[in-house]
Amino acid sequence: MKQIQEWLGHSDISTTANIYAHLDSASKNVSAETMEQALPLPASTPAAGWGTMSL
């Protein structure tokens, strides 16, 4: 985004982001896939300990 801002001469990054955010969807998909591989969710939730709190 920053490079697009500089190439087009936008003084504010929010202008660029608002107009060209759709161009960044591919990198969002790559980021999501990378996070999914690096931080996998557990296959199942343990019966005890999750979502319960004893006082």
C-alpha positions in Angstrom: 0.0 0.0 0.0 2.8 2.4 0.9 4.4 2.0 -2.5 1.1 2.6 -4.3 0.6 5.8 -2.2 4.1 7.0 -3.2 3.6 6.1 -6.9 0.3 7.9 -7.1 1.3 10.9 -5.0 -1.4 10.5 -2.3 -0.4 12.6 0.7 -2.4 10.4 3.1 -2.1 6.6 3.3 -5.8 6.4 4.2 -6.8 7.7 0.8 -4.8 5.0 -0.9 -6.1 2.3 1.4 -9.7 3.4 0.9 -9.4 3.3 -2.9 -7.1 0.3 -3.5 -7.7 -2.0 -0.5 -9.2 -4.6 -2.9 -5.8 -5.0 -4.5 -4.4 -6.4 -1.3 -6.7 -9.3 -0.9 -4.2 -11.8 -2.3 -1.7 -10.9 0.5 -4.4 -11.3 3.1 -5.1 -14.8 1.8 -1.4 -15.7 2.0 -1.3 -14.3 5.6 -4.3 -16.3 6.6 -2.9 -19.5 5.2 0.5 -18.9 6.9 -1.2 -18.3 10.2 -3.4 -21.3 9.8 -0.3 -23.5 9.3 1.8 -21.9 12.0 -1.0 -21.8 14.6 -3.3 -24.7 14.0 -6.5 -25.0 16.0 -6.9 -28.0 18.2 -8.8 -30.9 16.7 -11.1 -31.0 19.6 -11.6 -29.1 22.9 -10.7 -31.0 26.1 -13.8 -31.9 28.2 -12.5 -30.4 31.4 -10.8 -27.0 31.7 -12.1 -25.1 28.7 -14.8 -22.6 29.2 -15.3 -23.4 32.9 -14.0 -21.5 35.8 -14.2 -22.7 39.4 -14.3 -20.1 42.1 
